[in-house]
């Protein structure tokens, strides 16, 4: 067992990672994302949309929903599951970023995106971190892969020390893993903000020229 008692359900006032600065930054990014999504939603009913914008109305809400799920999993101390959701969040943000840069690919995406035509996860991640060194991207991509799949190296994110110092693997809540919480919070905030920025490009304010 861990050092503190585990609550069956955590509320915003007693969640175990409350006060972590990276989690607070993630929290502050969420209202901005919801406001941006509302503004996009309102504009989608005003005039006909381009194929890219139609794709955005599907992919962007998915990404925001995943980010909200990550936040709720952190609140309930399911930080391992929250970490696993980082990859699908990257895939949504990376996909809409790719379609923004390659609007001619929207039709292929709409038609199921044959494997030879679709970008690799490496390309999607690179689009999210264009200035990051290749070796850093490779290490991060490898970590995400090991988290999603049943790789022994990914098990470290689901492990903690018992009261007697023996390492054990959790099947539920982990309330004393601030490092994992910080990692997930940083990633969740970054890709949520990237998603919002891409949404602003695809759905510019009325004063700007629409795609």
N, C-alpha and C positions, 0 to 999 in steps of 0.2 A: 504494500500500500504506500501511497505518497504521504508526505508529511502533514498535509491539511486534509480536513474532511471534504469530501466531494458532495456538492449539492446535486440533486437529481435534475433540477432545471435552474439555470442561471438567468437573472434579470439584469438590466443595464446597471443597476446600482451595486450588484455584488459579483459581477463576472470576474473570473480569476485574473485576467490580464488587464483589467481596468487600470489606467495610469501609465501604461507603456507608451512612450512618445511616438513610436512608429505606428502603433495602433490608433492613436489619436489623430495622426496625420491622415491615415486611411479613412477614419470617420469623417474628417472634414472634407474629404474628396467626394464622399457619397452624395450629400445634398446638391453639390454642383452638378454631378452627373445626372441626378434625377431631374433637376431643373432643365438641363440641356436636353434630356430626352423628351420632356414635356413640350419644350419649344419646337423640337423636331416633329413630334407627333401632331402638333397643331398645324404646322405648315404642310404636312402631307395631305391634308384634306382641302387645301386652297386651290391648287392647280395640278395639272398632270405631272407625273414624276418621270425622270429619266430612268433607264434600266439600272444605273448605278445607285440612284436614290432608292429605288424599290428594294434593291439588295440591302441597302443600309437600314431600311425599316425592319428588315428581318434579323440581320446580324447584330446590329448595335443593341437592341433590347436584350438579345440573348446574352451578350457580353456583360451588360449591366446586371442582369439577373444572376449570372454566375458570380460576379463580384459581391453581390448582396448575400449570396449563399455562403461564400467564403467568410464574410464578416459574421454571419450567424453561427457558423461552425466554430469560429474562434470564440465567440461569446459562450458557447456551450462546451468549450474546451476540447473539441474534436479537431485538434490542430493538425493531426496527420491527414485526415480527410480534407481539411482546408488546403493543405499543401498540394494534394493531388489535383485540386481544381485549378491550380495556377496554369497548368498546361492548356486546358480547354479555353481559359480566358485569353491566353496568348493567341490561340488559334483563331478566336473571333476577332480580336484586335488586329492580328496579322493579316487575316483574310480580307477584311474591309480595307486595310491599308494597301494591300496588294491590288485589289480591284480598283481602288482610287488611282493608283499609279498605272494600272493596265486596264482601262475601261473596256478594251476589246475582249477581255477574258470573262466579262460578266455573263455573256451568253453561254459559254462553256460551263461556268459555275452553275448557272440556272439549269442546265441539262445534265447535271450529275457530275461534272468535272472529271472526265476520264483521267485515270492515274497519270498517263503520260503528259497531260496538259496542265495538271494542277501543280502549284509550287510545293516544294518539300517543306517540312517543319523548319528545317535549317534556314530556308529563304524567309519564311514568315518571321522567325526570331530575329534574323539579321535586319529585317525591315523595322523592327521595334528598337534595335540597338545599332544603328548604322555606324556609330563612331567607336563601338566597343571592339577591343582586340579580338582576333579570331580565336585565340586560345581561351579567353574568358567566355566567349559565346559557346564554345565547344564544351567547356566544363559545366556551364549552366544547363545546356541542352542534355548532357549526359545525366545530370542530377534529376532533371524532370523526367527523363525516360525511366530511370531506375525507380522513381517514386510511383509512376503510373503502373509499371509492371512489377511482377513479384520477384524483383531482383534482390539478392541478399544485401547489397550495398544500400538499397533504399530503406532497409529495416531500421537503420539508425535513427530515422525520423519518427519511428514509432516505439522508441526504447527510452526507458528512464531507470534510474537507480532506486531499488527498493530501500526501505529504512535501514537495512543491514549492509547496504552497498552493493548488493547483487543486482546486475542489470537484468531487467525483465522487459517483456513486450506487452504493450497495452492493447486491449480490444475495445477501449472506450475513451473516456475523458482523460486528458493529461493536463493537470493544472499547474505544473511546475516546469514548464518548458518555454521560458521567455525567448530563447534563441530562435526556436521554430516559429513562435508567434511573430517575432520581429521580421524574420525572413518572409513569411507569408504576407504580413502587413505591408512591407516595402514593395513586394511584387504586386500585390493587389492594388495598391494605390497607383503604382506606376502605369500598369496596363489599363486601369480604369481611366486615368487621366489621358492616356494616349487615345483611348477609344473616344472620349469626349472631344479631343482635339480633331480627330478625323471626322467626327460627326459634323463639327463646325465647318470643315472644308467641303463636305458633301452637301450640306444644307446651309449655305451662307445666309446671312441676314438679308431681308428683303431689299435693302439698299444696294446689295452687291449683285453681280450677274450670276444667275442660276446656271447650273450645268445643263 
